[in-house]
Amino acid sequence: MSTQKNYLSEVTYQKGTPSSVLSYRLNMLKLLLNCVGRKPEVWLDVGCGPGTSTQQIIGHADKIIGVDVSETQVEVANKTLQHPSLTFVQGSCEKLPAETAKA
């Protein structure tokens, strides 16, 4: 299991995400937005990592909260992605941080 995690970390975060993956994520985002039928007030991205997918949500929701268990990934997201609608916090889907409740 740890080998897979290290491999995914290396491929996704150090060498960049392949364009096919980004294209898939963007298509999924469009599909979800079409299902909702309106611009959501808050979008919660659990497992956001360094914010690669989260940044694609900018403009599609009033407030976007990225949550990840990795403090390092949250630090990377906060340093590289700055937008008034974005917030990145450390936490897990089992116990979401208080910041997500304030949204």
N, CA and C of each residue as an Amber inpcrd file, in Angstrom:
protein
   309
   0.8300000  -1.1980000   0.0000000   0.0000000   0.0000000   0.0000000
   0.8650000   1.2490000   0.0000000   1.9210000   1.2770000   0.8090000
   2.7510000   2.4800000   0.8660000   3.4890000   2.7050000  -0.4530000
   3.8220000   1.6290000  -1.1650000   4.4780000   1.7840000  -2.4600000
   3.5470000   2.5010000  -3.4360000   2.2790000   2.1070000  -3.4570000
   1.3210000   2.7540000  -4.3440000   1.1780000   4.2260000  -3.9740000
   1.0770000   4.5200000  -2.6970000   0.9260000   5.9070000  -2.2540000
   2.1300000   6.7360000  -2.6840000   3.3330000   6.2120000  -2.5150000
   4.5270000   6.9290000  -2.9180000   4.5580000   7.1380000  -4.4240000
   4.1630000   6.1260000  -5.1780000   4.1400000   6.2400000  -6.6380000
   3.1600000   7.3270000  -7.0630000   1.9490000   7.2970000  -6.5040000
   0.9520000   8.3000000  -6.8700000   1.4230000   9.6920000  -6.4870000
   2.0410000   9.8100000  -5.3300000   2.5590000  11.1020000  -4.8940000
   3.5910000  11.6110000  -5.8820000   4.5020000  10.7460000  -6.2950000
   5.5710000  11.1470000  -7.2150000   5.0020000  11.5580000  -8.5690000
   4.1020000  10.7490000  -9.0990000   3.5580000  11.0250000 -10.4250000
   2.6950000  12.2810000 -10.4110000   1.8200000  12.4000000  -9.4470000
   0.8670000  13.5030000  -9.4370000   1.4600000  14.8070000  -8.9750000
   2.2550000  14.7840000  -7.9390000   2.6620000  16.0270000  -7.3130000
   4.0530000  16.5100000  -7.7030000   4.9570000  15.6060000  -8.0360000
   6.3050000  16.0460000  -8.3600000   6.5100000  16.2270000  -9.8580000
   5.9010000  15.3820000 -10.6630000   6.1230000  15.4400000 -12.1030000
   4.9690000  16.1070000 -12.8400000   3.9290000  16.4890000 -12.1170000
   2.7820000  17.1230000 -12.7610000   1.7330000  16.1020000 -13.1260000
   0.5150000  16.5230000 -13.1620000  -0.5920000  15.6420000 -13.4780000
  -0.7420000  15.5280000 -14.9960000  -0.8500000  14.3060000 -15.5090000
  -1.0170000  14.1350000 -16.9540000  -2.2500000  14.8790000 -17.4580000
  -2.1720000  15.4090000 -18.6660000  -3.2750000  16.1960000 -19.2210000
  -4.5540000  15.3790000 -19.3340000  -4.4520000  14.0710000 -19.5590000
  -5.6580000  13.2440000 -19.6580000  -6.4060000  13.2090000 -18.3290000
  -5.6710000  13.2170000 -17.2200000  -6.2940000  13.2260000 -15.8930000
  -6.9610000  14.5770000 -15.6540000  -6.2770000  15.6560000 -16.0080000
  -6.8630000  16.9880000 -15.8430000  -8.1190000  17.1370000 -16.6990000
  -8.0880000  16.6150000 -17.9000000  -9.2420000  16.6640000 -18.7890000
 -10.4110000  15.8910000 -18.1770000 -10.1330000  14.7260000 -17.6250000
 -11.1650000  13.9200000 -16.9680000 -11.7720000  14.6840000 -15.7940000
 -10.9160000  15.3100000 -14.9850000 -11.4060000  16.0630000 -13.8230000
 -12.2860000  17.2290000 -14.2580000 -11.8950000  17.9180000 -15.2940000
 -12.6810000  19.0450000 -15.7860000 -14.0330000  18.5680000 -16.3210000
 -14.0430000  17.4570000 -17.0250000 -15.3000000  16.8900000 -17.5140000
 -16.2090000  16.4670000 -16.3690000 -15.6450000  15.8980000 -15.3130000
 -16.4340000  15.5080000 -14.1390000 -17.0110000  16.7410000 -13.4600000
 -16.2230000  17.8040000 -13.3700000 -16.6870000  19.0580000 -12.7860000
 -17.8820000  19.5930000 -13.5690000 -17.7770000  19.6190000 -14.8900000
 -18.8700000  20.1040000 -15.7370000 -20.1240000  19.2430000 -15.5560000
 -19.9310000  17.9300000 -15.4630000 -21.0590000  17.0280000 -15.2620000
 -21.7470000  17.3020000 -13.9290000 -20.9610000  17.4590000 -12.8760000
 -21.5330000  17.7390000 -11.5580000 -22.2820000  19.0680000 -11.5460000
 -21.7050000  20.0860000 -12.1610000 -22.3620000  21.3880000 -12.2040000
 -23.6740000  21.3190000 -12.9850000 -23.6970000  20.5420000 -14.0650000
 -24.9370000  20.3750000 -14.8260000 -25.9970000  19.6550000 -14.0040000
 -25.5930000  18.7050000 -13.1850000 -26.5370000  17.9720000 -12.3370000
 -27.1280000  18.8830000 -11.2680000 -26.3270000  19.7580000 -10.7140000
 -26.7900000  20.6770000  -9.6750000 -27.7410000  21.7010000 -10.2840000
 -27.4300000  22.1680000 -11.4840000 -28.2950000  23.0930000 -12.1890000
 -28.1470000  24.5540000 -11.7870000 -27.2740000  24.8230000 -10.8500000
 -27.0290000  26.2080000 -10.4320000 -25.6380000  26.2870000  -9.8160000
 -25.1490000  27.4860000  -9.6600000 -23.8360000  27.6930000  -9.0490000
 -23.9430000  27.4260000  -7.5380000 -23.2030000  26.4520000  -7.0250000
 -23.2740000  26.1750000  -5.5860000 -22.6570000  27.3200000  -4.7740000
 -23.2010000  27.5440000  -3.5840000 -22.6230000  28.5470000  -2.6890000
 -21.2670000  28.0690000  -2.1770000 -21.2080000  26.7820000  -1.7950000
 -19.9760000  26.2180000  -1.2370000 -19.6770000  24.9020000  -1.9340000
 -18.3990000  24.7190000  -2.2710000 -17.9330000  23.4660000  -2.8670000
 -16.8460000  22.9270000  -1.9500000 -17.0230000  21.7020000  -1.4520000
 -16.0510000  21.0780000  -0.5680000 -15.2850000  20.0270000  -1.3590000
 -13.9740000  20.2100000  -1.4530000 -13.1080000  19.2770000  -2.1780000
 -12.3130000  18.4820000  -1.1490000 -12.8100000  17.2910000  -0.8130000
 -12.1460000  16.4380000   0.1850000 -11.0770000  15.6140000  -0.5190000
  -9.8680000  15.6420000   0.0350000  -8.7370000  14.9770000  -0.5920000
  -8.1600000  15.8430000  -1.6950000  -8.0860000  17.1400000  -1.4400000
  -7.7030000  18.1160000  -2.4700000  -6.2330000  18.0780000  -2.8660000
  -5.3780000  17.4520000  -2.0440000  -3.9460000  17.4400000  -2.3600000
  -3.4300000  18.8550000  -2.5160000  -2.6080000  19.1220000  -3.5320000
  -2.0560000  20.4650000  -3.7140000  -3.0070000  21.4220000  -4.4320000
  -4.2540000  21.0060000  -4.6390000  -5.2470000  21.8920000  -5.2350000
  -5.3440000  21.8410000  -6.7440000  -4.7570000  20.8280000  -7.3590000
  -4.7640000  20.7190000  -8.8200000  -6.1870000  20.7350000  -9.3780000
  -7.0610000  19.9430000  -8.7950000  -8.4620000  19.9290000  -9.2450000
  -9.2410000  21.0950000  -8.6700000  -8.9030000  21.4740000  -7.4520000
  -9.6240000  22.5610000  -6.7770000  -9.5720000  23.8500000  -7.5820000
  -8.4320000  24.1280000  -8.1830000  -8.3030000  25.3810000  -8.9410000
  -9.2530000  25.4290000 -10.1320000  -9.6590000  24.2690000 -10.6340000
 -10.5860000  24.2310000 -11.7700000 -12.0030000  24.6130000 -11.3550000
 -12.2720000  24.6560000 -10.0610000 -13.6050000  24.9880000  -9.5620000
 -13.7810000  26.5020000  -9.4230000 -12.6760000  27.2510000  -9.4350000
 -12.7500000  28.7060000  -9.2820000 -13.7320000  29.2680000 -10.3160000
 -14.6450000  30.0870000  -9.8410000 -15.6490000  30.6810000 -10.7090000
 -16.9290000  29.8650000 -10.8020000 -16.8850000  28.6120000 -10.3320000
 -18.0620000  27.7560000 -10.4000000 -18.7800000  27.6280000  -9.0670000
 -18.2290000  28.2320000  -8.0190000 -18.8490000  28.2400000  -6.6890000
 -18.4140000  29.5200000  -5.9830000 -19.2700000  29.9960000  -5.0870000
 -18.9440000  31.2270000  -4.3640000 -17.7740000  31.0320000  -3.4020000
 -17.7380000  29.8790000  -2.7300000 -16.6740000  29.5720000  -1.7760000
 -16.2300000  28.1330000  -2.0160000 -14.9280000  27.9280000  -2.0520000
 -14.3670000  26.6010000  -2.2900000 -13.4410000  26.2700000  -1.1310000
 -13.6890000  25.1190000  -0.5060000 -12.8620000  24.6830000   0.6200000
 -12.1990000  23.3720000   0.2410000 -10.8740000  23.3670000   0.2230000
 -10.1100000  22.1490000  -0.0360000  -9.6410000  21.5800000   1.2880000
  -9.8620000  20.2910000   1.4870000  -9.4750000  19.6030000   2.7180000
  -8.5830000  18.4280000   2.3560000  -7.4690000  18.2890000   3.0730000
  -6.5810000  17.1510000   2.8480000  -5.9460000  16.7460000   4.1720000
  -5.6600000  15.4490000   4.3450000  -5.0420000  14.9800000   5.5830000
  -3.5750000  15.3770000   5.6740000  -2.9530000  15.6380000   4.5360000
  -1.5240000  15.9590000   4.4980000  -1.2880000  17.4490000   4.7330000
  -0.6000000  17.7510000   5.7950000  -0.2520000  19.1420000   6.0920000
   0.6100000  19.7290000   4.9680000   1.5140000  18.9220000   4.4380000
   2.3890000  19.3720000   3.3580000   1.5880000  19.7580000   2.1170000
   0.6160000  18.9340000   1.7330000  -0.1870000  19.2330000   0.5490000
  -1.0150000  20.5060000   0.7460000  -1.5420000  20.6970000   1.9510000
  -2.3100000  21.9090000   2.2490000  -1.4000000  23.1360000   2.1850000
  -0.1670000  23.0020000   2.6830000   0.7930000  24.1090000   2.6040000
   1.1060000  24.4560000   1.1450000   1.3040000  23.4300000   0.3220000
   1.5770000  23.6540000  -1.1080000   0.3940000  24.3780000  -1.7550000
  -0.8050000  23.9150000  -1.4760000  -2.0050000  24.5310000  -2.0590000
  -2.1240000  25.9940000  -1.6300000  -1.8990000  26.2570000  -0.3480000
  -2.0000000  27.6320000   0.1500000  -0.9370000  28.5490000  -0.4440000
   0.2420000  28.0050000  -0.7240000   1.3250000  28.8210000  -1.2920000
   1.1400000  29.0640000  -2.7860000   0.6280000  28.0780000  -3.4930000
   0.5770000  28.1820000  -4.9570000  -0.7520000  28.6920000  -5.4980000
  -1.8180000  28.5420000  -4.7340000  -3.1470000  28.9520000  -5.2110000
  -3.7480000  29.9800000  -4.2680000  -3.8750000  31.1720000  -4.7580000
  -4.4590000  32.2250000  -3.9400000  -5.5910000  32.8740000  -4.7170000
  -6.7800000  32.8010000  -4.1480000  -7.9670000  33.3800000  -4.7560000
  -8.9400000  33.6750000  -3.6120000  -9.6940000  34.7670000  -3.6940000
 -10.6110000  35.1190000  -2.6020000 -11.6290000  34.0280000  -2.2480000
 -11.9780000  33.1870000  -3.2110000 -12.9820000  32.1480000  -2.9230000
 -12.3710000  30.8530000  -2.3920000 -11.0360000  30.7470000  -2.3640000
 -10.3660000  29.5000000  -1.9600000  -9.9110000  29.5040000  -0.5070000
 -10.1210000  28.3660000   0.1470000  -9.5940000  28.1260000   1.4820000
  -9.1060000  26.6780000   1.5090000  -7.9060000  26.4520000   2.0310000
  -7.3780000  25.0940000   2.1770000  -7.1120000  24.8280000   3.6510000
  -7.5870000  23.6800000   4.1370000  -7.4070000  23.3220000   5.5400000
  -7.0130000  21.8530000   5.6580000  -6.3210000  21.5380000   6.7390000
  -5.9270000  20.1550000   6.9920000  -7.0530000  19.4680000   7.7500000
  -7.3810000  18.2560000   7.3180000  -8.4110000  17.4750000   7.9830000
  -8.7100000  16.2230000   7.1850000  -9.6860000  15.4620000   7.6660000
 -10.0710000  14.2310000   6.9680000 -11.5830000  14.2220000   6.7670000
 -12.0400000  13.3410000   5.9000000 -13.4790000  13.2790000   5.6400000
 -14.2390000  12.6870000   6.8310000 -13.5420000  11.9370000   7.7030000
 -14.1850000  11.3870000   8.8840000 -14.4650000  12.4550000   9.9300000
 -13.5960000  13.4740000   9.9820000 -13.7590000  14.5440000  10.9590000
 -13.3230000  15.8380000  10.2780000 -14.2860000  16.5050000   9.6490000
 -13.9710000  17.7150000   8.9090000 -13.6070000  18.8520000   9.8710000
 -12.6580000  19.6930000   9.4840000 -12.2530000  20.8050000  10.3260000
 -13.3800000  21.8220000  10.5260000 -13.2890000  22.5780000  11.5960000
 -14.3110000  23.5790000  11.9220000 -14.4970000  24.6010000  10.8080000
 -13.4390000  24.8860000  10.0420000 -13.5260000  25.8720000   8.9680000
 -14.5830000  25.5000000   7.9370000 -14.8050000  24.2110000   7.7340000
 -15.7870000  23.7880000   6.7380000 -17.2100000  24.0440000   7.2350000
 -17.4110000  24.0430000   8.5440000 -18.7370000  24.2870000   9.1080000
 -19.1170000  25.7580000   9.0290000 -18.1230000  26.6370000   8.9360000
 -18.3650000  28.0840000   8.8950000 -18.8050000  28.5490000   7.5120000
 -18.6820000  27.6930000   6.5300000 -18.9740000  28.0750000   5.1410000
 -20.4150000  28.4120000   4.9040000
